[in-house]
Amino acid sequence: MASVESGVEKLSGLDRSFLAMERDHAHMHIGATLIFEPGSLVDAVGRVDLKLVRDYTEARLHVLPRYRQRLAEAPVSSDLFWVDDPDFELDRHLHHVTVPAPGDAAALRDVASDLMERPLLHDRPLWEMWVCDGLADGGFAVMLKAHHCLSDGAGAVDLLAALLAVEPSTEIPDAPPFRPRLADTLRVITRDVVRVATRPMRAARALRRAVEERDGLGSQLRGRLEAVGEALGDYRHTSATPFNRPIGPHRRVEWFEAPLAGLGEIRASLGGTINDAVLAVVTSALRGFLLERNVEVGRLLLRALVPVSVRVTDDARRGNQIAMWLVDLPVEEPDPRLRHEQIRSVTGELKHSNRAHGAATLARVTDWTSSALLSSVARLIPLARPFNLLVSNVPGPQIPLHLLDARLRAGFPHAPLFLDQGLAVGLFSYDGRMCWGLISDPEVLPDLDAFAAHLQDAYRQLRALVPEASP
């Protein structure tokens, strides 16, 4: 439970699980590369005024108090808390890099790949911001990184909302003073001892409360427990693929854009949601990619982990507010229309099934689980391979945004790679465009550009099913 008065705020079970799943080569940070027009931030020789960016960032950082907090461990339970960092310095998080010549998109992707390889340091707030100049077209880029325990994909948009504005401006407001709250150590230790002693009781209460909130009465406990069983049973071991092998330290990113209206036309014509269309495109691309490598797709159980936002508040201190769907991808189906229909059927069933209710109940109970037990379980999940890849789609604003007077052109997300999963797909919609961001381990999947080409082909193939689709 959060304790703002004492200066500490406890991590949720889901947030702790992202820390527990981290390994030497599987860093659980999310990222994004934002590409801007120059505005007045870039001089005649293409250099960004880093002081202006720094002053503006400092002036806006009070909107996101979590970005001035670091992790701390409770003395008895080993539970993790957010505490204000008394030694916070923005210069430990804001950095500059010049993109090597020729400064094109490929060179910028090389920089983003290198930055995504590097783990975040846990002795400070878990985020970084890199300002990248030297782009051939005169613009600049900003590379953002934040640990997944700090924020989910939708929460990452909070940082954009804090830094970017609808109207261009060159005015930098005064930065409010940062006064770190000092944790009341004695109170924290006392509460920690009580928390350990009462944990079983609180876990039972959490389970009962989850039942009552859903059904109004505790009489449906058996059904809820059956739902939990279904959720756990859904963690079937998926098939091995060429991109499901142990990952190493290196990363490769690719990206491309497509009109958001095209996915909207697919939704209007074929039914379902934008996310259904996205999953259908990914399924078709995986099918083509695997067939090209002589993989027998008819025998595969291939599944995507799909985070779905369940945010009901804009409070960034709430951390991750997501449900995790496991979506079977019908790569064995040769007909693109039928593939889309099958995706619709799966996601529609997930919205109303016991598996979704069971996952929600489990998420509630994990908030009261010991860190040691939760860590052990979280470490086993990737090894069991209940999913083959992550597909994350985050909706963004459909109007132009600006960093001071520099207009944001595009934002490409970078998802984390889990253990033994060398491919992830992220999407971010912005100003009428869908920005696709792909990431891989180049030792596991050296031809990420080929998969990007399959995605674009699959998008065109699905849009061809739409009568009189716009170009």
C-alpha positions in Angstrom: 0.0 0.0 0.0 1.2 3.5 -0.8 2.3 5.6 2.1 2.9 9.1 0.9 3.1 10.6 4.4 6.1 8.4 5.3 7.8 9.0 2.0 7.6 5.5 0.7 5.3 3.8 -1.8 5.1 0.0 -2.1 5.5 -1.6 -5.6 2.6 -3.7 -6.8 3.0 -7.4 -7.4 3.0 -6.8 -11.2 5.7 -4.1 -10.9 7.8 -6.5 -8.8 7.4 -9.3 -11.4 9.1 -7.2 -14.0 12.1 -6.8 -11.8 12.1 -10.5 -11.0 12.1 -11.5 -14.6 15.2 -9.4 -15.4 18.3 -11.3 -16.3 21.8 -10.5 -17.5 20.7 -10.2 -21.1 17.0 -9.7 -20.6 16.6 -6.1 -19.4 13.1 -5.2 -18.6 13.1 -1.6 -19.8 10.9 -0.1 -22.4 12.0 2.6 -24.8 11.0 4.9 -27.7 12.8 6.9 -30.3 11.1 10.2 -31.0 12.0 12.1 -34.1 11.5 15.9 -34.2 11.7 18.7 -36.7 14.5 21.2 -35.7 12.5 24.2 -34.5 14.8 26.7 -32.7 16.5 23.9 -30.7 19.0 23.0 -33.6 21.6 25.5 -34.7 23.0 26.0 -38.2 25.4 23.1 -38.1 22.9 20.7 -36.7 23.7 20.7 -33.0 20.9 20.6 -30.4 20.9 23.2 -27.6 21.1 20.7 -24.8 20.8 23.3 -22.1 17.4 24.4 -23.4 16.2 20.8 -23.4 17.6 20.3 -19.9 16.0 23.4 -18.5 12.7 22.5 -20.0 12.8 18.9 -18.8 13.7 20.1 -15.3 10.8 22.5 -15.4 8.3 19.8 -16.3 9.6 16.9 -14.2 7.5 17.7 -11.2 4.5 16.4 -13.2 5.9 12.9 -12.9 7.1 12.4 -9.3 8.0 8.8 -9.9 10.9 9.9 -12.1 12.6 11.3 -9.0 12.2 8.1 -7.0 14.5 5.1 -6.7 14.0 1.6 -5.4 14.5 0.7 -1.7 14.2 -2.7 0.0 12.3 -3.2 3.3 14.5 -4.6 6.1 12.3 -7.7 7.1 10.1 -8.7 4.2 12.5 -7.6 1.3 9.5 -5.9 -0.2 10.4 -3.1 -2.6 9.3 0.5 -2.3 9.6 3.7 -4.2 11.4 6.4 -2.2 12.3 10.0 -3.1 16.0 10.1 -4.2 17.7 12.7 -2.1 20.6 12.8 -4.4 18.6 13.2 -7.6 20.5 15.0 -10.4 18.9 15.4 -13.8 22.4 15.2 -15.5 22.6 11.5 -14.4 19.6 10.8 -16.6 19.8 13.3 -19.5 22.5 12.6 -22.0 23.7 13.7 -25.5 24.9 11.7 -28.5 25.7 12.7 -32.0 24.5 10.3 -34.7 27.4 9.2 -36.9 27.5 10.2 -40.5 25.6 10.0 -42.8 23.0 10.7 -40.1 20.3 8.8 -41.9 17.5 6.6 -40.5 19.8 3.5 -40.5 22.5 5.4 -38.5 19.8 6.5 -36.0 18.6 3.0 -35.6 22.2 1.9 -34.9 22.3 4.4 -32.0 18.9 3.3 -30.7 20.0 -0.4 -30.9 23.1 0.4 -28.8 21.2 2.3 -26.2 18.6 -0.4 -25.8 21.4 -2.9 -25.1 22.5 -1.1 -22.0 20.8 -1.9 -18.6 19.5 0.9 -16.4 21.4 1.5 -13.1 19.3 0.5 -10.1 21.0 3.0 -7.7 19.0 5.9 -9.1 15.5 6.5 -10.7 15.1 3.9 -13.4 15.0 6.0 -16.6 17.2 7.8 -19.1 16.7 10.3 -21.9 19.2 10.7 -24.8 19.2 13.7 -27.1 20.5 12.7 -30.5 21.6 15.3 -33.1 23.6 15.0 -36.3 20.6 13.9 -38.4 21.0 14.5 -42.1 17.6 16.2 -42.5 18.4 18.8 -39.9 16.1 17.5 -37.2 16.9 15.7 -34.0 15.7 12.7 -32.0 15.1 11.9 -28.3 15.6 8.3 -27.1 13.6 7.5 -23.9 14.2 4.5 -21.7 12.3 3.5 -18.5 12.2 0.3 -16.6 8.9 -1.6 -17.0 8.4 -1.6 -13.2 8.3 2.2 -13.4 5.6 2.4 -16.1 3.6 0.4 -18.6 3.3 1.5 -22.2 0.4 3.7 -21.5 2.2 5.2 -18.6 5.1 6.0 -20.9 2.7 8.3 -22.7 2.6 10.2 -19.4 6.2 11.3 -19.9 5.3 12.5 -23.4 2.3 14.4 -22.0 4.7 16.0 -19.5 7.3 17.1 -22.0 5.3 17.8 -25.1 2.6 20.4 -25.8 -0.1 20.9 -28.4 1.0 24.5 -29.2 4.7 25.3 -30.1 6.4 27.7 -27.6 9.9 28.9 -26.7 8.9 29.8 -23.1 10.5 27.7 -20.3 8.7 28.1 -17.0 10.5 28.2 -13.7 11.2 24.7 -12.3 9.4 24.1 -9.0 11.9 23.2 -6.2 12.3 19.5 -5.5 12.1 18.7 -1.8 12.5 15.0 -1.3 10.3 13.4 1.4 12.4 11.8 4.1 11.2 8.3 4.9 10.1 7.7 8.5 12.5 4.7 9.1 10.9 3.5 12.4 7.4 3.6 11.0 8.5 1.8 7.8 10.2 -1.0 9.8 7.2 -1.4 12.1 4.8 -1.6 9.2 7.1 -4.1 7.5 7.1 -6.4 10.5 3.3 -6.2 10.7 3.0 -6.8 6.9 5.0 -10.0 7.1 3.0 -11.3 10.1 -0.4 -10.6 8.5 0.4 -11.4 4.9 -1.6 -14.7 4.7 -4.7 -13.0 6.2 -4.4 -10.1 3.8 -4.0 -12.5 0.8 -7.2 -14.2 1.8 -9.0 -10.9 2.1 -7.7 -9.8 -1.3 -9.1 -13.0 -2.9 -12.4 -12.5 -1.2 -12.6 -8.9 -2.2 -11.8 -9.8 -5.8 -14.7 -12.2 -5.7 -17.1 -9.7 -4.1 -16.2 -6.9 -6.5 -17.0 -9.0 -9.5 -20.1 -10.9 -8.3 -21.5 -8.7 -5.5 -21.5 -11.8 -3.2 -18.9 -14.3 -2.0 -21.2 -17.1 -3.2 -19.3 -17.3 -6.5 -16.0 -18.3 -4.9 -15.9 -21.7 -6.6 -16.4 -20.0 -10.0 -13.6 -17.6 -9.3 -11.3 -20.3 -8.2 -12.2 -22.2 -11.4 -11.3 -19.0 -13.3 -7.9 -18.9 -11.6 -7.4 -22.5 -12.6 -8.2 -21.7 -16.2 -5.8 -18.8 -16.2 -3.0 -21.0 -14.8 -3.9 -23.7 -17.3 -3.6 -21.3 -20.2 0.2 -21.2 -19.6 0.8 -24.1 -22.0 4.2 -24.6 -23.4 4.3 -23.1 -27.0 6.2 -24.3 -30.0 9.8 -23.5 -30.5 10.5 -21.2 -33.4 13.7 -19.8 -35.0 13.4 -16.7 -32.7 12.8 -18.6 -29.5 16.3 -19.3 -28.4 18.6 -18.0 -25.6 19.2 -14.3 -26.1 22.5 -12.5 -25.8 23.5 -8.9 -24.9 22.9 -7.2 -28.3 19.8 -5.6 -29.8 18.7 -4.5 -33.2 15.8 -2.2 -33.9 13.8 -1.5 -37.0 10.8 0.7 -37.6 8.4 1.9 -40.3 5.2 3.9 -40.5 1.7 3.3 -42.0 -1.5 5.4 -42.1 -3.6 4.7 -39.1 -6.7 5.1 -41.4 -5.7 1.9 -43.1 -6.2 -0.1 -39.9 -9.4 1.8 -39.3 -10.7 0.7 -42.7 -9.8 -2.9 -42.0 -11.7 -2.6 -38.7 -14.8 -1.0 -40.4 -14.8 -3.6 -43.2 -13.9 -6.8 -41.4 -15.1 -6.0 -37.9 -13.2 -6.3 -34.6 -10.8 -3.7 -33.3 -7.6 -1.9 -34.3 -5.7 -4.4 -32.1 -7.4 -7.3 -33.9 -6.1 -5.9 -37.2 -2.6 -5.4 -35.8 -2.5 -9.0 -34.5 -3.8 -10.3 -37.9 -1.0 -8.4 -39.7 1.6 -9.8 -37.2 0.2 -13.3 -37.7 0.4 -13.1 -41.5 3.9 -11.7 -41.3 5.0 -14.5 -39.0 3.5 -17.1 -41.3 5.4 -15.7 -44.3 8.6 -15.3 -42.4 8.5 -18.9 -41.0 7.5 -20.5 -44.3 10.5 -18.7 -46.0 12.7 -20.5 -43.5 11.0 -23.9 -44.2 9.2 -24.1 -40.9 6.2 -26.3 -40.8 3.6 -23.8 -39.6 0.7 -26.3 -39.6 2.1 -27.9 -36.4 2.9 -24.7 -34.5 1.3 -23.5 -31.3 2.3 -19.8 -31.6 1.1 -17.3 -29.1 1.6 -13.6 -28.4 1.6 -11.8 -25.1 -0.6 -8.8 -25.6 -0.6 -6.1 -22.8 -4.0 -4.5 -22.5 -4.4 -1.3 -20.5 -6.9 -1.3 -17.6 -6.1 2.2 -16.5 -8.9 4.0 -14.6 -6.7 6.8 -13.3 -4.1 9.2 -14.7 -2.1 9.0 -11.5 1.4 8.0 -12.8 2.3 6.7 -9.3 0.0 3.8 -9.8 2.7 2.1 -11.9 1.6 -0.7 -14.3 -2.1 -1.0 -14.9 -2.3 -3.7 -17.5 -3.8 -7.1 -18.1 -1.7 -9.7 -20.0 -3.6 -11.5 -22.7 -2.2 -14.7 -24.2 -3.5 -14.7 -27.8 -3.1 -17.8 -30.1 -1.9 -16.7 -33.5 -3.3 -18.9 -36.3 -0.2 -19.0 -38.5 -1.4 -22.3 -40.0 -4.3 -20.6 -41.7 -3.5 -19.7 -45.4 -6.5 -17.4 -45.9 -5.9 -13.8 -44.6 -9.6 -13.2 -44.1 -10.0 -16.3 -42.0 -6.9 -15.5 -40.0 -8.5 -12.1 -39.1 -11.7 -13.9 -38.2 -9.9 -16.3 -35.9 -8.0 -13.5 -34.2 -11.4 -11.7 -33.6 -12.8 -14.9 -32.1 -9.9 -15.4 -29.8 -9.8 -11.8 -28.5 -13.6 -11.7 -28.2 -13.5 -14.8 -26.1 -10.7 -13.4 -23.9 -12.7 -10.3 -23.1 -15.5 -12.4 -21.5 -13.8 -15.6 -20.5 -13.0 -17.0 -17.1 -9.4 -16.7 -18.0 -9.6 -12.9 -18.0 -11.4 -12.9 -14.6 -8.9 -15.5 -13.2 -5.9 -13.4 -14.3 -7.5 -10.3 -12.6 -7.9 -12.3 -9.4 -4.3 -13.6 -9.5 -3.1 -10.0 -10.1 -4.9 -8.9 -7.0 -3.5 -11.6 -4.8 0.1 -11.1 -6.0 0.0 -7.7 -4.4 0.1 -9.5 -1.0 2.6 -12.2 -2.0 6.1 -12.3 -0.6 8.9 -10.9 -2.8 10.8 -14.2 -2.6 7.9 -16.3 -3.7 6.8 -13.8 -6.4 10.4 -13.7 -7.7 10.6 -17.5 -7.9 7.4 -17.7 -9.9 8.2 -14.8 -12.2 11.6 -16.4 -13.1 9.9 -19.6 -14.1 7.3 -18.0 -16.4 9.7 -17.2 -19.3 11.3 -20.6 -19.0 7.9 -22.3 -19.5 7.5 -20.3 -22.7 3.7 -19.6 -22.5 4.2 -17.1 -25.3 6.6 -16.7 -28.3 6.7 -12.9 -28.6 5.4 -9.7 -27.2 3.0 -7.6 -29.3 2.3 -4.2 -27.6 0.0 -1.5 -29.1 -0.2 1.8 -27.3 -2.6 4.5 -28.5 -1.2 8.0 -28.6 -2.6 11.5 -29.4 -3.9 12.1 -32.8 -2.8 15.7 -32.9 0.7 17.2 -33.5 2.8 17.7 -30.4 5.9 19.8 -29.8 9.0 19.9 -27.6 9.1 23.6 -27.1 8.7 24.7 -30.8 10.1 21.5 -32.4 7.3 19.4 -33.9 7.2 15.7 -33.2 7.2 13.8 -36.5 7.0 10.2 -35.3 7.6 8.0 -32.2 8.8 4.4 -32.5 8.4 2.1 -29.5 11.0 -0.4 -28.3 9.6 -3.3 -26.3 11.7 -5.5 -24.0 12.9 -9.0 -24.9 12.1 -11.8 -22.5 14.3 -14.7 -21.8 14.6 -17.1 -24.9 12.5 -14.6 -26.9 14.5 -12.9 -29.6 11.7 -10.8 -31.2 9.1 -8.2 -30.0 6.7 -5.9 -31.8 5.6 -2.5 -30.5 3.2 0.0 -32.0 2.4 3.6 -31.2 -0.3 5.6 -33.0 0.3 9.3 -33.4 -1.2 12.1 -35.5 -2.8 9.8 -38.0 0.1 7.4 -38.3 0.8 4.0 -36.9 4.5 3.7 -35.9 5.8 0.2 -35.8 8.9 -0.5 -33.7 10.6 -3.9 -33.9 13.4 -5.2 -31.7 15.4 -8.4 -31.8 18.6 -10.1 -30.7 20.7 -10.0 -33.9 22.3 -13.3 -33.0 18.9 -15.0 -32.8 17.2 -13.0 -35.6 19.8 -11.4 -37.8 17.4 -10.4 -40.5 14.9 -8.2 -38.6 14.6 -6.0 -41.8 13.2 -9.1 -43.6 10.5 -9.5 -40.9 9.7 -5.7 -41.2 9.2 -6.3 -44.9 6.8 -9.2 -44.2 4.8 -7.0 -41.9 4.4 -4.3 -44.6 3.4 -7.0 -47.1 0.9 -8.4 -44.6 -0.6 -5.0 -44.0 -1.1 -4.4 -47.7 -2.5 -7.9 -48.1 -5.1 -7.3 -45.4 -6.0 -3.9 -46.7 -6.6 -5.5 -50.1 -9.6 -7.2 -48.6 -11.2 -3.8 -47.9 -13.5 -2.7 -50.8 -12.3 0.6 -52.4 -9.6 1.1 -49.7 -7.8 4.4 -49.9 -4.2 4.2 -51.1 
